[in-house]
């Protein structure tokens, strides 16, 4: 029994080792299978972590990759297109006219290698709403730039160029964040000033005028053709009638010549018939001429209508254009005149304010002088005159300073006048008196000169001057 136990021990250990080994291999295979990730066609597999090559992430589209445990991880980017409604309002165009550009853009994550790398770096982990808001901000900015670089006429008439500029500008910015522009749809473009509507009305007016002109020309051609056909018909009928009458007359003349004697009454009847036929022929010609006259009148009327359509209508359009240009020029002149008037008014107000300040300062100064003179106006005036006294004396002295007397000849007989003065003394005294004395100037101003400035009395001056003369 002991020998059997010793022999059975090793036999029981071998199956357990094999079982553990198989289980380990099975678990390892399961782990490897789970770490092997396949990328669907509508997604991008982004492997990040330690991917090698100096890159922050590895992008795979339409393939598979083995994700190393611990050192690598993965995430998917959705390629589903995103539709964004962009209602651009009050965008300023190149002509400074604000327009509204309602549009819808369809975008998606790009699968180009370089751009796909940008998407992995900037969009990984963002939801669809966040990506939509980011793209909407980029589209708004670029759409405004495109509108600002184009005229209203280009935006309205050349939609292909407008869409090409939008696609080029928007797509270049979307690529920076890993997005791709799939489609652009501009629904309608309007402006607040009605400029685009006016362009449409102008084009419609041109088309209507061209159509009316074409209809008038076709009607004129049809009427002329109809009148010509009627004229040809009447001419040919008249010629046939004339030939028939001529044949009948020839036959009847031959019959009358052969049987003139025997059938005189018949000849007379034939003469009456011929006369009647000529009258009828004349009436037919008269009716033909009247019809031709009516046809010519109708043709002249149509010619006049055609000329009115060709000349008067364009002339009226030119007249309207000249009136509009004249009104614009008048408005420009009115605005310039208003600006000049405002400038003159501003200058006058500034000069009035300056003069007001000067007069205010002068009034304040005079008030200080009056207060300094003890509120006595006469003393204040004396102070002002005393301040100007040197200038007054200087002016009085210079009154005779510049008088140049080259030669004075006095015929003196030695006698004296009634006042006891000689002629020479009277001459010198009169010349000195021609200068206004300071006393007289104060008297004219209604003021009294101080005693220390009055000098001697007149009598004393006269006697002294007389003695000096002698």
PLY file of the C-alpha trace (Angstrom):
ply
format ascii 1.0
element vertex 470
property float x
property float y
property float z
element edge 469
property int vertex1
property int vertex2
end_header
0.00 0.00 0.00
2.83 2.42 0.73
4.44 1.76 -2.60
1.26 2.55 -4.41
0.90 5.87 -2.61
4.44 6.86 -3.57
3.81 5.98 -7.20
0.47 7.83 -7.43
1.83 11.22 -6.10
3.80 12.26 -9.24
1.03 11.17 -11.55
-1.44 13.61 -9.89
0.95 16.70 -10.25
1.50 16.59 -14.06
-2.11 17.34 -15.19
-2.39 20.42 -12.94
0.73 22.04 -14.48
-0.60 21.46 -17.93
-3.95 22.96 -16.99
-2.36 26.12 -15.56
-0.17 26.48 -18.61
-3.12 26.16 -20.96
-5.14 28.65 -18.93
-2.28 31.19 -19.00
-1.87 30.86 -22.74
-5.62 31.24 -23.24
-5.80 34.37 -21.09
-2.79 35.84 -22.88
-4.46 35.25 -26.26
-7.66 36.90 -25.03
-5.68 39.95 -23.89
-3.89 40.16 -27.22
-7.17 39.91 -29.11
-8.74 42.66 -27.01
-5.77 44.98 -27.54
-5.94 44.58 -31.33
-8.28 47.36 -32.54
-9.81 47.66 -35.97
-10.82 51.09 -37.35
-14.27 51.44 -39.05
-14.55 53.40 -42.29
-16.54 56.21 -40.64
-14.01 56.79 -37.85
-10.35 57.58 -37.25
-8.40 55.46 -34.75
-6.09 57.70 -32.69
-3.37 55.85 -30.77
-1.66 58.05 -28.21
1.01 57.52 -25.61
4.42 56.25 -26.68
3.93 55.88 -30.42
7.48 56.65 -31.61
8.68 58.89 -34.42
8.51 62.01 -32.24
4.73 62.24 -32.74
2.14 62.93 -30.08
-0.39 60.52 -31.64
-0.77 58.02 -34.46
-3.84 58.27 -36.71
-5.24 55.28 -38.60
-8.16 55.34 -41.04
-9.45 52.14 -42.62
-7.00 49.76 -40.92
-6.08 48.20 -37.56
-3.40 48.50 -34.90
-2.21 46.64 -31.83
-2.48 48.78 -28.69
0.37 48.05 -26.31
-0.83 47.67 -22.74
0.11 50.27 -20.13
2.21 52.50 -22.48
-0.46 53.15 -25.14
-4.17 53.91 -25.31
-6.65 54.73 -28.07
-9.73 56.78 -28.94
-11.92 57.29 -32.01
-12.71 60.47 -33.98
-16.12 60.49 -35.67
-16.18 61.35 -39.41
-19.91 62.07 -39.51
-20.56 65.35 -41.43
-21.72 68.30 -39.33
-24.21 70.82 -40.79
-23.82 74.37 -39.45
-26.27 77.20 -40.08
-24.43 80.53 -40.37
-26.68 83.60 -40.61
-24.26 86.47 -41.17
-26.01 89.80 -40.43
-24.83 93.37 -41.16
-21.58 92.32 -42.80
-19.73 95.34 -44.24
-18.89 94.98 -47.95
-16.09 96.67 -49.90
-18.46 99.56 -50.74
-19.36 100.06 -47.05
-22.83 98.61 -47.65
-24.08 96.19 -44.99
-25.50 92.89 -46.27
-27.09 89.80 -44.75
-25.70 86.45 -45.97
-27.74 83.49 -44.66
-25.86 80.26 -45.44
-25.34 76.66 -44.39
-21.94 74.93 -44.20
-21.27 71.20 -44.07
-17.96 70.20 -42.48
-16.27 67.07 -41.16
-13.00 65.76 -39.77
-10.43 65.48 -42.57
-8.72 62.17 -43.45
-5.65 63.74 -45.08
-2.50 62.68 -43.20
-1.26 66.10 -42.03
-4.72 67.52 -41.34
-5.77 64.30 -39.61
-2.84 64.79 -37.24
-4.14 68.32 -36.44
-7.57 66.85 -35.68
-6.00 64.33 -33.29
-4.16 67.10 -31.46
-7.02 69.66 -31.28
-10.34 67.80 -31.50
-9.74 64.55 -29.59
-12.13 64.31 -26.68
-14.47 67.06 -27.91
-18.13 66.38 -28.53
-19.94 67.13 -31.77
-21.54 70.29 -30.32
-18.18 71.65 -29.21
-16.65 70.98 -32.63
-19.65 72.69 -34.25
-19.23 75.83 -32.10
-15.50 75.99 -32.88
-16.10 75.66 -36.63
-18.95 78.21 -36.52
-16.67 80.88 -35.01
-14.03 80.26 -37.70
-16.62 80.39 -40.50
-18.17 83.63 -39.21
-14.81 85.41 -39.19
-13.72 84.23 -42.64
-17.14 84.91 -44.18
-16.97 88.52 -42.98
-13.48 88.89 -44.52
-14.69 87.55 -47.87
-17.71 89.91 -47.93
-15.47 92.87 -47.03
-13.13 92.09 -49.97
-15.84 92.06 -52.68
-18.24 94.57 -54.23
-22.00 94.12 -54.04
-22.14 93.61 -57.83
-19.63 90.74 -57.62
-21.42 89.09 -54.70
-24.81 89.36 -56.43
-23.86 88.50 -60.03
-20.79 86.21 -59.77
-21.92 83.62 -57.22
-19.29 81.11 -58.40
-16.49 83.53 -57.54
-18.14 84.34 -54.20
-18.43 80.64 -53.28
-14.85 79.98 -54.46
-13.51 82.78 -52.24
-15.52 81.48 -49.28
-14.34 77.88 -49.81
-10.71 78.92 -50.17
-10.71 81.20 -47.13
-12.77 79.00 -44.81
-11.11 75.69 -45.71
-7.60 77.05 -45.14
-8.59 78.01 -41.58
-10.50 74.79 -40.88
-7.47 72.70 -41.85
-5.56 74.23 -38.95
-7.86 72.43 -36.51
-8.20 69.24 -38.60
-11.55 69.96 -40.27
-12.58 69.84 -43.91
-15.19 71.92 -45.77
-17.59 69.59 -47.58
-20.28 71.93 -48.94
-21.39 75.60 -48.92
-24.95 76.68 -49.64
-25.81 80.42 -49.84
-29.61 80.77 -49.66
-30.15 84.47 -50.34
-28.26 87.77 -50.06
-30.04 90.98 -49.06
-28.92 94.43 -47.94
-30.60 96.99 -45.72
-30.26 99.85 -48.21
-32.05 97.98 -51.03
-29.07 98.24 -53.38
-29.31 94.63 -54.59
-33.06 95.00 -55.19
-32.36 98.17 -57.19
-29.84 96.28 -59.33
-32.48 93.62 -60.04
-35.05 96.24 -60.97
-32.55 97.91 -63.29
-31.79 94.61 -65.04
-35.51 93.84 -65.33
-36.17 97.30 -66.79
-33.43 96.77 -69.39
-34.87 93.37 -70.32
-38.42 94.76 -70.59
-37.28 97.68 -72.76
-35.34 95.30 -75.03
-38.37 93.01 -75.33
-40.66 95.93 -76.14
-38.24 97.16 -78.77
-38.03 93.68 -80.34
-41.85 93.34 -80.39
-42.21 96.77 -82.01
-39.63 95.87 -84.67
-41.33 92.55 -85.45
-44.75 94.23 -85.63
-43.32 96.90 -87.93
-41.77 94.26 -90.23
-45.03 92.29 -90.35
-47.08 95.37 -91.21
-44.66 96.41 -93.93
-44.73 92.89 -95.42
-48.51 92.80 -95.33
-48.76 96.20 -97.04
-46.28 95.10 -99.73
-48.25 91.91 -100.36
-51.51 93.86 -100.73
-49.81 96.30 -103.09
-48.43 93.45 -105.27
-51.84 91.79 -105.35
-53.63 94.97 -106.45
-50.96 95.72 -109.07
-51.13 92.27 -110.59
-54.97 92.31 -110.63
-54.98 95.73 -112.29
-52.47 94.53 -114.92
-54.56 91.42 -115.65
-57.69 93.54 -115.96
-55.91 95.89 -118.31
-54.74 93.04 -120.51
-58.25 91.56 -120.57
-59.76 94.90 -121.50
-57.15 95.36 -124.20
-57.97 91.91 -125.70
-61.65 92.56 -125.58
-61.26 95.95 -127.22
-59.17 94.47 -130.01
-61.73 91.76 -130.70
-64.63 94.15 -130.58
-62.90 96.61 -132.91
-62.30 93.83 -135.44
-65.95 92.76 -135.25
-67.08 96.38 -135.55
-64.86 96.95 -138.62
-66.16 93.87 -140.39
-69.78 94.54 -139.69
-69.86 98.30 -139.01
-72.45 99.11 -141.61
-74.82 96.42 -140.61
-74.54 96.76 -136.88
-74.31 100.48 -136.10
-76.44 100.14 -133.00
-74.17 97.40 -131.74
-71.17 99.65 -132.31
-72.85 102.43 -130.36
-73.59 99.99 -127.57
-70.00 98.80 -127.61
-68.80 102.42 -127.41
-71.00 102.97 -124.36
-69.73 99.72 -122.83
-66.13 100.69 -123.44
-66.68 104.08 -121.82
-68.33 102.42 -118.84
-65.47 99.98 -118.49
-62.92 102.81 -118.55
-64.84 104.58 -115.82
-64.80 101.43 -113.74
-61.09 101.01 -114.42
-60.44 104.58 -113.30
-62.42 103.94 -110.12
-60.36 100.79 -109.52
-57.14 102.77 -109.93
-58.45 105.43 -107.56
-59.24 102.78 -104.92
-55.77 101.27 -105.42
-54.10 104.65 -104.88
-56.21 105.25 -101.76
-55.19 101.85 -100.35
-51.53 102.58 -101.06
-51.89 105.93 -99.30
-53.36 104.23 -96.21
-50.54 101.66 -96.26
-47.92 104.42 -96.44
-49.63 106.27 -93.57
-49.61 103.10 -91.43
-45.97 102.50 -92.24
-45.06 106.11 -91.29
-46.92 105.70 -88.00
-45.02 102.50 -87.22
-41.75 104.20 -88.15
-42.59 107.00 -85.75
-43.40 104.48 -82.99
-40.12 102.67 -83.63
-38.13 105.90 -83.46
-39.86 106.80 -80.19
-38.85 103.40 -78.76
-35.27 103.74 -80.07
-34.60 107.42 -79.28
-37.10 108.90 -76.82
-37.01 106.05 -74.27
-33.15 106.05 -74.01
-33.27 109.87 -73.90
-35.68 109.73 -70.96
-33.39 107.24 -69.20
-30.40 109.55 -69.77
-32.48 112.46 -68.49
-33.28 110.58 -65.28
-29.60 109.74 -64.85
-28.59 113.39 -65.32
-31.24 114.45 -62.77
-29.95 111.91 -60.25
-26.34 113.04 -60.79
-27.41 116.69 -60.43
-29.24 115.95 -57.18
-26.15 114.11 -55.86
-23.90 117.05 -56.81
-26.35 119.52 -55.19
-26.39 117.44 -52.02
-22.58 117.42 -52.01
-22.49 121.22 -52.42
-25.07 121.65 -49.62
-23.03 119.50 -47.27
-19.80 121.35 -48.13
-21.55 124.73 -47.59
-22.96 123.51 -44.27
-19.45 122.44 -43.19
-18.00 125.83 -44.15
-20.82 127.63 -42.31
-20.18 125.51 -39.20
-16.46 126.35 -39.42
-17.21 130.10 -39.71
-19.65 129.90 -36.80
-17.10 128.04 -34.68
-14.40 130.63 -35.52
-16.75 133.54 -34.67
-17.69 131.89 -31.37
-13.99 131.38 -30.52
-13.19 135.04 -31.36
-16.16 136.24 -29.28
-15.04 134.10 -26.34
-11.48 135.50 -26.65
-12.74 139.09 -26.81
-15.01 138.39 -23.85
-12.04 137.11 -21.84
-9.93 140.22 -22.75
-12.73 142.63 -21.81
-13.38 140.67 -18.60
-9.69 140.92 -17.61
-9.64 144.65 -18.46
-12.78 145.24 -16.38
-11.22 143.32 -13.48
-8.03 145.41 -13.79
-9.98 148.68 -13.86
-11.95 147.52 -10.82
-8.66 146.91 -8.96
-7.40 150.43 -9.97
-10.61 152.05 -8.71
-10.33 150.16 -5.42
-6.67 151.21 -5.13
-7.79 154.86 -5.61
-10.21 154.57 -2.72
-13.23 154.01 -4.97
-12.73 157.53 -6.43
-13.19 157.42 -10.20
-11.29 160.71 -10.77
-8.29 159.52 -8.79
-8.41 156.26 -10.71
-8.34 158.18 -14.01
-5.40 160.25 -12.68
-3.60 157.04 -11.86
-4.15 155.78 -15.41
-2.99 159.14 -16.88
0.00 159.20 -14.55
0.89 155.78 -15.86
0.72 157.12 -19.45
2.28 160.54 -18.57
5.75 159.72 -19.91
4.25 158.75 -23.24
2.16 161.96 -23.38
5.18 164.16 -22.59
7.25 162.24 -25.10
4.53 162.74 -27.76
4.30 166.48 -26.94
8.05 166.87 -27.18
8.28 164.98 -30.43
5.57 167.20 -31.99
8.22 169.81 -32.87
11.20 167.49 -32.72
11.08 166.55 -36.36
10.39 170.11 -37.63
13.37 171.08 -39.72
13.90 174.80 -40.27
16.74 175.34 -42.67
16.50 179.14 -42.64
14.37 181.79 -40.93
14.49 185.35 -42.21
12.98 188.01 -39.94
12.64 191.60 -41.03
12.73 193.40 -37.72
12.34 197.19 -37.53
13.08 197.22 -33.85
9.54 198.14 -32.79
7.16 196.31 -30.47
3.55 195.28 -30.81
0.64 196.07 -28.53
1.67 193.37 -26.08
5.17 194.80 -25.90
6.76 191.89 -27.78
8.92 192.09 -30.84
8.09 190.30 -34.09
10.75 187.65 -33.50
9.42 186.90 -30.03
5.86 186.63 -31.36
7.00 184.19 -34.06
8.78 181.89 -31.58
5.94 182.09 -29.08
3.34 181.22 -31.74
5.37 178.25 -32.99
5.71 176.89 -29.42
1.99 177.40 -28.78
1.20 175.23 -31.83
2.06 172.30 -29.57
-0.94 171.56 -27.26
0.05 172.25 -23.63
-0.41 169.52 -21.08
-2.75 171.76 -19.06
-5.11 172.16 -22.04
-5.19 168.43 -22.64
-6.27 167.83 -19.03
-8.87 170.58 -19.25
-10.41 169.01 -22.37
-10.60 165.72 -20.50
-12.46 167.45 -17.63
-9.60 166.94 -15.13
-7.27 169.16 -13.11
-3.52 168.92 -13.53
-1.65 168.70 -10.21
-0.06 171.96 -9.03
3.46 170.61 -9.26
2.91 169.99 -12.99
1.19 173.31 -13.86
4.29 175.54 -13.86
4.20 179.34 -13.77
1.29 181.57 -14.66
0.81 182.95 -18.13
1.62 186.55 -17.13
4.92 185.53 -15.62
5.80 183.49 -18.67
4.99 186.44 -20.88
7.09 188.93 -18.93
9.99 186.53 -18.70
9.83 185.79 -22.40
9.65 189.54 -23.08
12.74 190.21 -21.05
14.53 187.37 -22.70
13.50 188.82 -26.06
14.93 192.15 -25.17
0 1
1 2
2 3
3 4
4 5
5 6
6 7
7 8
8 9
9 10
10 11
11 12
12 13
13 14
14 15
15 16
16 17
17 18
18 19
19 20
20 21
21 22
22 23
23 24
24 25
25 26
26 27
27 28
28 29
29 30
30 31
31 32
32 33
33 34
34 35
35 36
36 37
37 38
38 39
39 40
40 41
41 42
42 43
43 44
44 45
45 46
46 47
47 48
48 49
49 50
50 51
51 52
52 53
53 54
54 55
55 56
56 57
57 58
58 59
59 60
60 61
61 62
62 63
63 64
64 65
65 66
66 67
67 68
68 69
69 70
70 71
71 72
72 73
73 74
74 75
75 76
76 77
77 78
78 79
79 80
80 81
81 82
82 83
83 84
84 85
85 86
86 87
87 88
88 89
89 90
90 91
91 92
92 93
93 94
94 95
95 96
96 97
97 98
98 99
99 100
100 101
101 102
102 103
103 104
104 105
105 106
106 107
107 108
108 109
109 110
110 111
111 112
112 113
113 114
114 115
115 116
116 117
117 118
118 119
119 120
120 121
121 122
122 123
123 124
124 125
125 126
126 127
127 128
128 129
129 130
130 131
131 132
132 133
133 134
134 135
135 136
136 137
137 138
138 139
139 140
140 141
141 142
142 143
143 144
144 145
145 146
146 147
147 148
148 149
149 150
150 151
151 152
152 153
153 154
154 155
155 156
156 157
157 158
158 159
159 160
160 161
161 162
162 163
163 164
164 165
165 166
166 167
167 168
168 169
169 170
170 171
171 172
172 173
173 174
174 175
175 176
176 177
177 178
178 179
179 180
180 181
181 182
182 183
183 184
184 185
185 186
186 187
187 188
188 189
189 190
190 191
191 192
192 193
193 194
194 195
195 196
196 197
197 198
198 199
199 200
200 201
201 202
202 203
203 204
204 205
205 206
206 207
207 208
208 209
209 210
210 211
211 212
212 213
213 214
214 215
215 216
216 217
217 218
218 219
219 220
220 221
221 222
222 223
223 224
224 225
225 226
226 227
227 228
228 229
229 230
230 231
231 232
232 233
233 234
234 235
235 236
236 237
237 238
238 239
239 240
240 241
241 242
242 243
243 244
244 245
245 246
246 247
247 248
248 249
249 250
250 251
251 252
252 253
253 254
254 255
255 256
256 257
257 258
258 259
259 260
260 261
261 262
262 263
263 264
264 265
265 266
266 267
267 268
268 269
269 270
270 271
271 272
272 273
273 274
274 275
275 276
276 277
277 278
278 279
279 280
280 281
281 282
282 283
283 284
284 285
285 286
286 287
287 288
288 289
289 290
290 291
291 292
292 293
293 294
294 295
295 296
296 297
297 298
298 299
299 300
300 301
301 302
302 303
303 304
304 305
305 306
306 307
307 308
308 309
309 310
310 311
311 312
312 313
313 314
314 315
315 316
316 317
317 318
318 319
319 320
320 321
321 322
322 323
323 324
324 325
325 326
326 327
327 328
328 329
329 330
330 331
331 332
332 333
333 334
334 335
335 336
336 337
337 338
338 339
339 340
340 341
341 342
342 343
343 344
344 345
345 346
346 347
347 348
348 349
349 350
350 351
351 352
352 353
353 354
354 355
355 356
356 357
357 358
358 359
359 360
360 361
361 362
362 363
363 364
364 365
365 366
366 367
367 368
368 369
369 370
370 371
371 372
372 373
373 374
374 375
375 376
376 377
377 378
378 379
379 380
380 381
381 382
382 383
383 384
384 385
385 386
386 387
387 388
388 389
389 390
390 391
391 392
392 393
393 394
394 395
395 396
396 397
397 398
398 399
399 400
400 401
401 402
402 403
403 404
404 405
405 406
406 407
407 408
408 409
409 410
410 411
411 412
412 413
413 414
414 415
415 416
416 417
417 418
418 419
419 420
420 421
421 422
422 423
423 424
424 425
425 426
426 427
427 428
428 429
429 430
430 431
431 432
432 433
433 434
434 435
435 436
436 437
437 438
438 439
439 440
440 441
441 442
442 443
443 444
444 445
445 446
446 447
447 448
448 449
449 450
450 451
451 452
452 453
453 454
454 455
455 456
456 457
457 458
458 459
459 460
460 461
461 462
462 463
463 464
464 465
465 466
466 467
467 468
468 469
